[in-house]
Amino acid sequence: MAYFAKLENNIVTEVIAISNDICGEPTLTFPDTDAAGRAFIANTLKFAGVWKQTSFNNNFRGRYAGIGYTYDPAADEFIAPPVEEIDEP
């Protein structure tokens, strides 16, 4: 499966899975799979917005994107939200 994160103001709001063959694998590799997947999302699924491919195995864009993660366009990677500290009683 190929995974794509929807961005709103560079914050991940949704993550979807698309079949690898739709993204052109195994013939294509990242970043070409990113373009193929975004075209499928826009033209076939008719989902609006900005979508970026994310790697479940952390092979590109830093890490797998989850909801609430931030996308850094300069570094072309996803950044996890800060871990909140829990006060122990």
Secondary structure, DSSP 8 states (H G I E B T S, - for coil): -EEEEEEETTEEEEEEEE-GGGGTTTT--TTHHHHHHHHHHHHTS---SEEEEE-TT--SSSS---TT-EEETTTTEEE----------
